[in-house]
């Protein structure tokens, strides 16, 4: 198991051992007395210091100009899981040659307080692991010490079994682990990776991320393995790329499935304890803990494929350790109720654990709120297709802190404001800048998308916008769009 140097370059080893300098002539010394050992001269330490590493840790973050609804995916910056996805695994950065919409953007200014946020929309890398299984085997193999002299605790009747109170992390993990699965998806050409899911109902439905199962959508293979080692073939019931939610169903599911209880993500507070379960780098049934670091964090993420569109979420942010392979796993509260689906991470650029080419957790993980995911999952089980709320207007994806501006034209030259749509009925026009949706501040197009998608079609929302220097407020009823196309 390799470890990463903590930001400091390691001096290169000398090609040959240093040779001590010749000892100058000295005055004769008396012979050593019987029993004394001669003292060997200590060779000098190699001189010189290593050269600093070339380049800096930051790179210019990309930016998208005006686009159609739904907008094209954002490019993953170098500080968001750069180098990931080697060998076709998930979580890889965007191949910008396939996305001509992207333009470079200056690196975040020091002391600006935005912490790497692009127009307050974080471009995060998805966290499904492509090479985790091999690493898990390597770790197990390296820890296999047949000559171990480890002393085990006594198991005689005099030792009292440890009892763990309800509500402790150990108790929650013990109750929740049997209802989580490690998902392996493999495409027809052999590409794929590892993710996580959890039992949604007793009929065998498992909720996970869309990007976890994406490789198995067109005739690929999908399996789900429980912590007890029982493995089941599965099939995709429905998937929503925009929400990054998918539902799979076990073939011949067991009769004793226990769905995880669902919490209320609207009632989550910053500082609440969190517990994440997943298969980071293929290490199944891993439990980590943390807190809710922030709520309503606008995040845009992608699986990095050339044909992929962006997923947008108004996410729960947590510092529980989330790594490639945790995708689709449950984020639990202290009682063991699911409050989110772990989906993306902001990651420093590095080679990652075990030289897999994937970056790992730096304490910035993002989960889809369970209230939204529950609605999406129920729609997928019912119809097999996602349903999205919409305002019927195309907005700009340019880096901005002023709001979401309605573009002059939509996709393929279509109208930016859909005729007869919600925005048109509310009187919105191209050039209007939306600054609020209900009580949520809107500082960019992606933020607006994420907020709209937390609602359901038919919901009434209050839109605040600016036109010609004047501010206006209107109420509109959200429309609907079926499917990802």
C-alpha positions as CSV (number, residue, x, y, z in Angstrom):
1,X,0.0,0.0,0.0
2,X,1.6,3.2,-1.1
3,X,1.2,6.6,0.6
4,X,1.4,10.0,-0.8
5,X,4.1,12.5,0.2
6,X,2.4,15.4,2.1
7,X,3.2,18.0,-0.5
8,X,7.0,17.9,-0.1
9,X,9.2,16.5,-2.9
10,X,11.3,13.4,-1.8
11,X,15.0,13.8,-2.4
12,X,16.3,11.4,-5.1
13,X,18.5,8.6,-3.8
14,X,22.2,9.0,-4.8
15,X,23.3,6.7,-7.6
16,X,26.3,5.4,-5.6
17,X,27.0,5.4,-1.9
18,X,28.9,8.6,-0.8
19,X,32.6,8.0,-0.4
20,X,34.2,9.5,2.7
21,X,37.0,12.0,2.0
22,X,40.5,10.8,2.6
23,X,41.7,11.2,6.2
24,X,44.6,13.7,6.5
25,X,47.8,12.6,8.1
26,X,47.6,12.8,11.8
27,X,50.0,12.4,14.7
28,X,50.5,8.9,15.9
29,X,48.0,7.8,18.5
30,X,48.6,5.3,21.2
31,X,47.5,1.8,20.5
32,X,44.0,0.9,21.8
33,X,43.9,-0.9,25.0
34,X,42.8,-4.5,25.1
35,X,39.0,-4.8,24.7
36,X,38.6,-1.4,23.0
37,X,37.0,-1.3,19.5
38,X,38.4,1.1,16.9
39,X,36.0,3.9,16.0
40,X,35.0,4.0,12.3
41,X,34.9,7.4,10.7
42,X,31.3,8.6,9.9
43,X,30.8,9.4,6.2
44,X,29.5,12.9,5.5
45,X,25.8,13.3,4.6
46,X,25.1,13.9,0.8
47,X,25.1,17.6,0.1
48,X,22.5,19.6,-1.7
49,X,18.7,20.0,-1.5
50,X,16.2,18.7,-3.9
51,X,14.8,21.0,-6.5
52,X,11.2,22.1,-5.9
53,X,8.5,20.4,-7.8
54,X,7.7,22.1,-11.1
55,X,4.4,23.7,-11.6
56,X,1.7,24.6,-9.1
57,X,-1.2,22.7,-7.6
58,X,-3.7,24.9,-9.3
59,X,-4.9,25.2,-12.9
60,X,-7.3,27.4,-14.6
61,X,-10.9,26.3,-14.1
62,X,-13.0,26.0,-17.3
63,X,-16.1,28.0,-17.9
64,X,-19.1,27.5,-20.1
65,X,-20.7,30.2,-22.2
66,X,-24.3,30.5,-23.1
67,X,-26.0,27.2,-23.8
68,X,-29.4,25.6,-24.3
69,X,-31.7,23.9,-21.8
70,X,-30.6,21.5,-20.5
71,X,-27.1,22.9,-20.7
72,X,-24.0,21.0,-21.7
73,X,-21.8,19.5,-19.0
74,X,-19.2,21.5,-17.2
75,X,-15.5,20.5,-17.6
76,X,-13.9,19.0,-14.6
77,X,-11.0,21.3,-13.4
78,X,-7.6,19.9,-12.6
79,X,-8.2,20.3,-8.9
80,X,-11.3,18.1,-9.2
81,X,-10.1,14.6,-9.5
82,X,-7.5,15.3,-12.3
83,X,-5.9,12.2,-13.6
84,X,-8.9,10.0,-12.6
85,X,-10.5,7.5,-14.7
86,X,-7.3,5.9,-16.2
87,X,-8.2,2.9,-18.2
88,X,-11.8,4.0,-18.9
89,X,-12.9,4.1,-15.2
90,X,-15.4,6.5,-13.9
91,X,-14.7,9.9,-12.3
92,X,-12.3,10.9,-15.1
93,X,-12.0,14.6,-16.0
94,X,-13.8,15.9,-19.0
95,X,-12.1,15.5,-22.4
96,X,-12.4,19.0,-23.5
97,X,-12.0,18.2,-27.2
98,X,-15.4,16.7,-27.1
99,X,-16.9,19.8,-25.4
100,X,-16.0,22.9,-27.4
101,X,-18.3,25.0,-25.2
102,X,-15.7,25.2,-22.5
103,X,-13.5,28.3,-22.1
104,X,-10.6,28.8,-19.6
105,X,-11.3,30.8,-16.5
106,X,-8.7,32.4,-14.2
107,X,-7.8,30.5,-11.1
108,X,-9.6,31.5,-7.9
109,X,-8.2,34.7,-6.4
110,X,-6.3,34.3,-3.1
111,X,-8.4,35.5,-0.2
112,X,-11.6,35.8,-2.3
113,X,-13.5,33.5,0.1
114,X,-15.0,31.4,-2.7
115,X,-12.9,28.4,-2.0
116,X,-12.6,27.2,-5.6
117,X,-16.3,27.6,-6.3
118,X,-17.1,28.7,-9.9
119,X,-20.0,31.1,-9.8
120,X,-20.8,29.4,-6.5
121,X,-21.3,26.2,-8.5
122,X,-18.8,23.5,-7.6
123,X,-17.6,21.3,-10.5
124,X,-17.1,18.0,-8.8
125,X,-15.9,14.6,-9.9
126,X,-18.2,11.6,-9.6
127,X,-16.9,8.9,-7.2
128,X,-17.5,5.5,-8.7
129,X,-14.3,3.4,-8.6
130,X,-13.0,1.7,-11.7
131,X,-10.0,-0.1,-10.3
132,X,-10.9,-0.6,-6.7
133,X,-11.2,-4.3,-6.7
134,X,-7.6,-4.9,-7.6
135,X,-6.5,-2.6,-4.8
136,X,-8.6,-4.4,-2.3
137,X,-6.9,-7.6,-3.2
138,X,-3.5,-6.0,-2.9
139,X,-4.2,-4.7,0.5
140,X,-5.5,-8.0,1.7
141,X,-2.5,-9.8,0.2
142,X,0.0,-7.4,1.8
143,X,-1.7,-7.8,5.2
144,X,-1.5,-11.6,5.1
145,X,1.2,-12.4,7.6
146,X,1.3,-16.2,8.2
147,X,4.0,-15.7,10.7
148,X,2.1,-13.3,12.9
149,X,2.6,-13.5,16.7
150,X,-0.4,-11.2,17.4
151,X,-1.9,-12.1,20.8
152,X,-5.7,-12.4,20.7
153,X,-8.0,-11.5,23.5
154,X,-9.2,-14.3,25.7
155,X,-12.5,-15.8,24.6
156,X,-13.2,-17.7,27.8
157,X,-16.5,-17.4,29.7
158,X,-14.9,-14.8,32.0
159,X,-14.9,-12.1,29.3
160,X,-18.1,-10.1,29.0
161,X,-19.2,-9.5,25.4
162,X,-19.1,-5.8,24.4
163,X,-22.5,-4.2,24.3
164,X,-23.0,-1.1,22.1
165,X,-25.7,1.3,22.9
166,X,-28.3,2.2,20.3
167,X,-27.4,5.4,18.5
168,X,-23.6,4.8,18.4
169,X,-21.9,4.6,15.1
170,X,-21.2,0.9,15.7
171,X,-24.9,0.2,16.3
172,X,-26.0,2.1,13.3
173,X,-23.4,0.4,11.1
174,X,-24.4,-3.0,12.4
175,X,-28.0,-2.3,11.5
176,X,-27.5,-0.6,8.2
177,X,-24.7,-2.6,6.5
178,X,-26.9,-5.7,5.7
179,X,-29.1,-3.4,3.6
180,X,-26.3,-2.0,1.4
181,X,-24.8,-3.6,-1.6
182,X,-21.6,-3.3,-3.7
183,X,-22.5,-2.9,-7.3
184,X,-20.3,-4.0,-10.2
185,X,-21.2,-2.8,-13.7
186,X,-19.5,-4.0,-16.8
187,X,-20.0,-3.0,-20.4
188,X,-20.0,-5.3,-23.4
189,X,-16.4,-4.3,-24.1
190,X,-15.2,-5.0,-20.6
191,X,-15.1,-1.5,-19.2
192,X,-16.8,-0.7,-15.9
193,X,-16.3,-0.1,-12.2
194,X,-17.6,-0.4,-8.7
195,X,-20.2,1.6,-6.8
196,X,-22.7,1.2,-4.0
197,X,-26.4,1.0,-3.5
198,X,-29.0,0.4,-0.8
199,X,-32.2,-1.5,-0.4
200,X,-35.2,0.7,-1.3
201,X,-38.1,-1.8,-0.8
202,X,-38.8,-5.4,-0.2
203,X,-39.4,-6.1,-3.9
204,X,-35.7,-6.0,-4.6
205,X,-35.3,-2.4,-5.8
206,X,-31.9,-0.9,-5.1
207,X,-31.2,2.9,-5.3
208,X,-27.9,4.1,-6.6
209,X,-26.3,6.7,-8.9
210,X,-26.9,6.8,-12.7
211,X,-23.1,7.0,-13.3
212,X,-22.6,3.8,-11.3
213,X,-24.8,1.7,-13.7
214,X,-24.1,3.6,-16.9
215,X,-21.7,1.0,-18.3
216,X,-24.3,-1.7,-18.0
217,X,-27.1,0.1,-19.8
218,X,-26.6,-1.3,-23.3
219,X,-26.3,-5.0,-22.8
220,X,-23.7,-5.0,-20.1
221,X,-23.6,-7.0,-16.9
222,X,-24.8,-5.8,-13.5
223,X,-24.4,-7.5,-10.1
224,X,-25.0,-6.6,-6.5
225,X,-23.2,-8.2,-3.6
226,X,-24.4,-8.0,0.0
227,X,-22.0,-7.9,3.0
228,X,-22.7,-11.6,3.7
229,X,-21.2,-12.4,0.3
230,X,-24.4,-13.3,-1.5
231,X,-24.3,-12.0,-5.0
232,X,-27.3,-11.4,-7.3
233,X,-27.6,-10.5,-10.9
234,X,-29.5,-7.3,-11.4
235,X,-31.1,-5.1,-14.2
236,X,-31.7,-1.4,-14.6
237,X,-35.3,-0.4,-14.0
238,X,-34.8,3.3,-14.8
239,X,-32.1,5.9,-14.7
240,X,-32.1,9.7,-14.6
241,X,-28.9,11.2,-15.9
242,X,-29.8,14.8,-14.9
243,X,-30.5,13.9,-11.3
244,X,-27.8,11.2,-11.3
245,X,-30.2,8.7,-9.8
246,X,-30.9,5.1,-10.9
247,X,-32.9,2.2,-9.7
248,X,-31.9,-1.4,-10.3
249,X,-33.7,-4.6,-9.4
250,X,-32.3,-7.8,-8.1
251,X,-33.2,-10.9,-10.1
252,X,-34.6,-13.5,-7.8
253,X,-34.3,-11.3,-4.7
254,X,-34.2,-12.8,-1.2
255,X,-37.4,-12.7,0.8
256,X,-35.8,-11.1,3.9
257,X,-34.8,-7.8,2.4
258,X,-34.9,-4.9,4.9
259,X,-35.1,-1.4,3.3
260,X,-33.2,1.3,4.9
261,X,-35.4,3.9,6.6
262,X,-35.6,7.3,4.8
263,X,-35.1,10.5,6.7
264,X,-36.1,14.1,5.9
265,X,-33.3,15.9,4.2
266,X,-35.2,19.2,4.5
267,X,-34.8,19.0,8.3
268,X,-31.0,18.3,8.3
269,X,-29.0,21.0,10.0
270,X,-25.4,22.0,9.5
271,X,-23.3,20.2,12.1
272,X,-25.5,17.1,12.3
273,X,-23.5,13.9,12.4
274,X,-23.3,11.8,9.3
275,X,-22.3,8.2,8.5
276,X,-21.4,7.1,5.0
277,X,-21.3,3.5,3.7
278,X,-19.7,2.4,0.5
279,X,-16.9,0.6,-1.3
280,X,-14.1,3.1,-1.7
281,X,-11.5,1.8,-4.1
282,X,-13.3,-1.5,-4.1
283,X,-13.1,-2.0,-0.3
284,X,-16.7,-3.1,0.2
285,X,-18.7,-2.3,3.4
286,X,-16.6,0.6,4.5
287,X,-18.1,2.9,7.1
288,X,-16.9,6.5,7.6
289,X,-18.2,9.4,9.7
290,X,-18.4,13.2,9.6
291,X,-20.9,16.0,9.8
292,X,-23.1,18.0,7.5
293,X,-20.7,20.8,6.4
294,X,-23.2,22.8,4.4
295,X,-26.7,22.6,2.7
296,X,-28.0,23.6,-0.7
297,X,-24.5,23.5,-2.2
298,X,-24.9,23.9,-6.0
299,X,-22.8,21.2,-7.6
300,X,-22.4,20.2,-11.3
301,X,-20.8,16.9,-12.0
302,X,-20.2,14.4,-14.8
303,X,-18.9,10.9,-15.4
304,X,-16.4,12.3,-17.9
305,X,-17.6,10.4,-21.0
306,X,-17.8,12.2,-24.3
307,X,-21.5,11.7,-24.6
308,X,-22.4,12.6,-21.0
309,X,-24.4,15.6,-20.0
310,X,-24.0,17.3,-16.6
311,X,-25.9,16.3,-13.5
312,X,-27.0,19.1,-11.2
313,X,-27.8,19.0,-7.6
314,X,-28.5,21.3,-4.6
315,X,-26.3,19.0,-2.5
316,X,-25.7,18.2,1.1
317,X,-22.0,18.7,1.8
318,X,-20.3,16.4,4.2
319,X,-16.7,15.8,5.4
320,X,-17.3,12.1,5.9
321,X,-14.6,10.4,3.9
322,X,-16.0,9.6,0.4
323,X,-13.8,8.1,-2.3
324,X,-14.2,6.5,-5.7
325,X,-16.5,3.6,-5.1
326,X,-18.7,5.3,-2.5
327,X,-21.0,6.5,-5.3
328,X,-24.6,5.5,-4.8
329,X,-24.1,4.6,-1.2
330,X,-26.3,6.0,1.7
331,X,-25.4,9.0,3.7
332,X,-27.1,8.3,7.1
333,X,-27.9,10.5,10.0
334,X,-27.1,9.6,13.6
335,X,-30.3,7.5,13.9
336,X,-29.5,5.4,10.8
337,X,-32.0,7.1,8.4
338,X,-30.9,7.8,4.9
339,X,-30.6,11.6,4.3
340,X,-28.7,11.5,1.0
341,X,-27.0,9.5,-1.8
342,X,-23.2,10.0,-1.9
343,X,-22.4,11.1,-5.5
344,X,-19.5,13.4,-6.0
345,X,-16.3,14.8,-4.4
346,X,-14.1,17.8,-4.9
347,X,-10.6,16.4,-5.0
348,X,-7.1,17.7,-5.1
349,X,-5.1,16.7,-8.2
350,X,-3.0,13.6,-7.4
351,X,-2.3,10.1,-8.4
352,X,-4.6,8.7,-5.7
353,X,-4.3,5.8,-3.3
354,X,-2.5,2.8,-4.6
355,X,-1.5,4.5,-7.8
356,X,-4.9,3.9,-9.4
357,X,-4.9,7.2,-11.1
358,X,-7.9,8.4,-9.1
359,X,-7.9,11.1,-6.5
360,X,-9.4,10.6,-3.1
361,X,-11.2,12.4,-0.3
362,X,-10.1,15.8,0.9
363,X,-13.2,16.2,3.1
364,X,-15.4,17.7,0.4
365,X,-18.2,15.2,-0.4
366,X,-21.6,15.8,-1.9
367,X,-24.8,13.9,-1.6
368,X,-28.2,14.2,-3.4
369,X,-30.8,15.0,-0.7
370,X,-33.0,12.0,-0.1
371,X,-36.2,13.9,-0.5
372,X,-35.4,14.6,-4.1
373,X,-33.9,11.1,-4.7
374,X,-37.0,9.4,-3.2
375,X,-39.3,11.2,-5.7
376,X,-37.0,10.4,-8.6
377,X,-36.7,6.7,-7.6
378,X,-40.5,6.4,-7.3
379,X,-41.0,7.8,-10.8
380,X,-38.4,5.4,-12.2
381,X,-40.0,2.4,-10.6
382,X,-43.4,3.5,-11.8
383,X,-42.6,4.5,-15.4
384,X,-39.0,3.8,-16.0
385,X,-38.4,7.4,-17.0
386,X,-37.4,10.5,-15.1
387,X,-39.6,13.6,-14.9
388,X,-38.0,17.0,-14.6
389,X,-39.5,20.3,-13.5
390,X,-38.8,23.2,-15.8
391,X,-39.5,26.9,-16.3
392,X,-39.3,26.7,-20.1
393,X,-36.3,29.1,-20.6
394,X,-32.7,28.7,-21.7
395,X,-30.2,30.2,-19.3
396,X,-26.5,31.1,-19.7
397,X,-23.8,29.0,-18.0
398,X,-21.2,31.7,-18.0
399,X,-19.3,32.3,-14.8
400,X,-21.3,35.0,-13.0
401,X,-22.3,36.0,-9.5
402,X,-25.1,38.3,-10.6
403,X,-27.8,35.7,-11.5
404,X,-29.0,33.4,-14.2
405,X,-29.5,35.3,-17.5
406,X,-32.0,34.1,-20.0
407,X,-30.2,33.7,-23.3
408,X,-31.1,35.3,-26.7
409,X,-31.6,31.9,-28.3
410,X,-32.0,28.3,-27.3
411,X,-30.6,25.0,-28.5
412,X,-30.2,24.8,-32.3
413,X,-31.6,28.3,-32.8
414,X,-34.8,27.6,-31.0
415,X,-36.6,30.2,-28.9
416,X,-34.9,31.0,-25.6
417,X,-38.3,31.3,-23.9
418,X,-40.6,28.4,-24.8
419,X,-43.8,29.6,-26.3
420,X,-46.7,29.0,-23.9
421,X,-44.3,27.7,-21.2
422,X,-44.2,28.8,-17.6
423,X,-41.6,31.5,-18.2
424,X,-43.5,33.0,-21.1
425,X,-46.8,33.0,-19.2
426,X,-45.0,34.8,-16.3
427,X,-43.8,37.5,-18.7
428,X,-40.1,36.6,-18.7
429,X,-38.0,37.6,-21.7
430,X,-34.5,37.0,-23.2
431,X,-32.0,39.2,-21.3
432,X,-33.8,38.9,-18.0
433,X,-31.6,38.0,-15.1
434,X,-33.1,35.7,-12.5
435,X,-31.7,36.4,-9.0
436,X,-33.9,34.4,-6.7
437,X,-36.2,31.3,-6.7
438,X,-38.4,31.6,-3.6
439,X,-35.9,32.3,-0.8
440,X,-32.9,30.8,-2.6
441,X,-30.3,33.2,-4.0
442,X,-29.6,32.4,-7.7
443,X,-26.1,33.5,-8.8
444,X,-25.7,31.4,-12.0
445,X,-27.5,29.2,-14.5
446,X,-26.4,25.9,-13.0
447,X,-27.5,27.1,-9.5
448,X,-31.0,27.8,-11.0
449,X,-31.1,24.4,-12.6
450,X,-30.2,22.7,-9.3
451,X,-32.9,24.6,-7.4
452,X,-35.6,24.0,-10.0
453,X,-34.9,20.2,-9.9
454,X,-35.5,20.1,-6.2
455,X,-39.1,20.9,-7.0
456,X,-41.8,18.8,-8.7
457,X,-43.7,19.7,-11.8
458,X,-46.8,21.7,-10.8
459,X,-45.1,23.4,-7.9
460,X,-45.7,27.1,-7.7
461,X,-42.5,29.1,-7.2
462,X,-41.7,32.8,-6.9
463,X,-39.1,34.2,-9.4
464,X,-37.3,37.4,-8.8
465,X,-35.5,38.9,-11.8
466,X,-33.9,42.1,-13.1
467,X,-34.7,43.9,-16.3
468,X,-33.2,47.2,-17.3
469,X,-32.0,47.9,-13.8
470,X,-35.4,47.3,-12.2
471,X,-36.3,44.3,-10.0
472,X,-39.5,42.3,-10.6
473,X,-41.2,39.3,-8.8
474,X,-43.6,36.9,-10.5
475,X,-45.1,33.6,-9.5
476,X,-45.1,30.7,-12.0
477,X,-46.1,27.1,-12.1
478,X,-43.3,24.7,-13.0
479,X,-43.8,22.6,-16.1
480,X,-42.5,19.1,-16.8
481,X,-40.2,17.3,-19.1
482,X,-40.1,13.5,-19.4
483,X,-36.8,11.7,-20.1
484,X,-33.2,12.9,-20.4
485,X,-33.3,13.9,-24.0
